[in-house]
Amino acid sequence: AGAYHDAGSSAWYSELETGWSYRISDDAYLGVTGGVSVVEEFYGSSGIHDFFGRVSLTYNVNSVVSFSPFAGWSVEFDDTDGDGNELFGGLWFEVSF
């Protein structure tokens, strides 16, 4: 859960998110997250804004380096600004030290 203030639009954005993970092996796991956001005068929108989610597969190369390809989505409840729904993906490269 989080609440944020956007200085550019002088608006509030809040979200509630949950997640689940499944260990595939000692070095890999599947992660799924999803949530919903609520806005107040956020670029002309107020109320429930969107439902969003992400699926990732993390592989730990060693105790310091990980790779996580992911795919995500956002489905807007009220598409008044014409941006519509979104699909996206990418690759996270993580180094811990």
N, C-alpha and C positions, 0 to 999 in steps of 0.2 A: 504494500500500500504506500502511496505517496501523494503529496500535494505540492504543487509548484505554482509559482507566479511568473507569468510571461511579461517581462517589462516592455516588450515591443507592442503588445496589444493591451497592456494593463488588465490582464485577465487571469483567472485561476483555472488550473488543469489538475484533476485528481484521477488516480487510477487505483484499481484493486486487482492484484495479480496472484495467481497460484501456479504451482509447478509440480512436476512429477519427474522422477528419474529412475532408470532401470540399468543396473550393472550388467553389461554384456560379458566382460572379462575383467581381469585385474587392471587392464590398461584402457578400457573403453566403456563408455556409457551413453545411453540415449536419454535425452532430456526433452520434455514437453512443457511449455508454459502457455498460459492464456489469461486473459483478463478483460476488463471493461473500464472505459474512462468516462468521466463526467466533467463537463466544462461550464464555466460561467462567463458569458460575453467573450468567448474565445474566437476571435475573428468572425463575429456575427452569429455564433452558435452558442446555445445554452442547453443544458440538460445532458442526457446520456449521449455521448459522442460516438464511440466506436467499440467494437469487440475486436480483440487482437490476439495473436498467438504466434508461437515459434516452435520449431522442431530442430533439434541439433544432435549431432553425433560427435562426441568428444573422444579423441584418441590421445593418450599420454605417451609421447615418444620416450620420455624418461621422467625422472622426478621433477624436472625443471621446465620442460617444453611440452606444449599441447597444441593440437590442431582441432578445430571444431567447424566443419561445414554446417551451415544452417539455412533454413527456409522459414519465412514468416509471412504473415498476412494481417491486414486491417480491413474490417468491414464497417463502413460508416452507417449509422442509423439514420441520419438526416443529411443528405448530400446537397446542401444548399449552395455550397461554394464550387461545385463541379469537379472537385478533386477525385471523388469516387473511391472505390475500393483499391487496395494495393496488394501486390505480391512482391516479395523481395527475397534475396538470398545473398550469401557470401561465405567467407571463410575467416574465422578468427584465428589468429596466431598468438599464443600466450606463452610468456616467459616469466617464471617466478624466480626471484632471487632475494 
